[in-house]
Amino acid sequence: MKQYLYMLKLVDRIVKSNTWTKEDEEIVGEHFLNLKTLTEKGVVLLAGKTDRETDDGFGIVILKADSKEQAEEIMRKDPAVKKGIMTATLFEYQIALESISRGELHD
């Protein structure tokens, strides 16, 4: 299996969280549950977002797929992408280093 990364960006209308509608919040909930399910199935390796509520904020999803077409299908089916509150760009990706432990950093 190959690894892929898709970068997510909020559409301009909802870059600031105070402009979100109840429907937008529900879609983000569906988006999270979808990623959680894919993580539990071993498809999604990592998902997260920056803390910026500005145009340069973004999220990423790193996943495994048999082909670029399969990765694109997973990305397109993401509820936030499918329902138009986030745009997504797919990249072929390869994890070079990975930490087994997610413990705290120590000086």
C-alpha positions in Angstrom: 0.0 0.0 0.0 1.1 3.5 -0.7 0.8 6.5 1.6 -1.0 9.7 0.7 -1.7 13.1 2.3 -4.6 15.4 1.7 -4.5 18.9 2.8 -7.8 20.5 3.9 -8.7 24.2 3.8 -11.8 25.8 5.1 -13.8 27.7 2.4 -13.5 31.5 2.8 -17.0 31.8 4.3 -16.1 29.9 7.4 -12.4 30.7 8.0 -13.4 32.4 11.3 -15.3 30.1 13.7 -17.8 32.8 14.6 -19.2 32.6 11.1 -20.1 28.9 11.2 -23.7 27.8 11.0 -25.3 24.9 12.9 -25.1 22.9 9.6 -21.4 23.6 9.2 -20.8 22.3 12.8 -22.8 19.2 12.0 -20.7 18.6 8.8 -17.5 18.9 10.8 -18.9 16.4 13.2 -19.5 14.0 10.3 -16.0 14.7 9.0 -14.5 13.8 12.4 -16.5 10.6 12.8 -15.6 9.5 9.2 -11.9 10.1 10.0 -12.3 8.2 13.3 -13.8 5.2 11.6 -11.1 5.2 8.9 -8.5 5.4 11.7 -10.0 2.5 13.5 -9.9 0.5 10.2 -6.2 1.3 9.8 -6.7 3.5 6.6 -6.0 6.8 8.2 -2.6 7.0 9.9 -2.9 10.6 11.2 -5.3 13.5 11.0 -5.1 16.9 12.6 -5.2 20.6 12.0 -3.4 23.8 12.8 -4.7 26.2 15.4 -4.9 29.2 13.1 -8.3 30.7 12.3 -6.8 32.5 9.3 -6.3 31.9 5.6 -3.1 30.0 6.2 -4.6 27.5 8.6 -5.1 23.9 7.3 -5.7 20.3 8.2 -4.0 17.2 7.0 -5.0 13.5 6.7 -2.3 10.9 6.1 -3.7 7.6 4.8 -2.9 4.3 3.1 -4.5 3.3 -0.2 -3.8 0.8 -2.9 -3.8 3.5 -5.6 -4.0 7.3 -6.2 -7.6 6.7 -7.4 -8.6 5.0 -4.2 -7.0 7.8 -2.1 -8.9 10.4 -4.2 -12.1 8.6 -3.6 -11.5 8.6 0.1 -10.7 12.3 0.0 -13.8 13.1 -2.1 -16.1 11.1 0.2 -14.9 13.1 3.3 -18.1 14.8 4.4 -16.4 18.2 4.7 -15.2 18.0 1.1 -18.3 16.4 -0.3 -20.6 19.0 1.3 -18.4 21.9 0.3 -17.1 23.5 3.5 -13.5 22.4 2.9 -11.4 22.1 -0.2 -8.8 19.3 -0.4 -5.6 18.7 -2.3 -4.1 15.2 -2.6 -0.4 14.4 -2.5 1.6 11.2 -2.8 3.4 11.0 0.5 5.9 8.8 2.3 6.5 8.8 6.0 10.3 8.8 6.5 10.4 8.8 10.3 7.7 7.9 12.8 7.6 7.9 16.5 6.2 4.8 18.2 5.6 6.7 21.5 3.5 9.8 21.6 4.9 10.8 25.0 5.9 14.3 26.1 9.1 16.0 24.8 11.8 16.4 27.4 14.8 18.8 27.3 
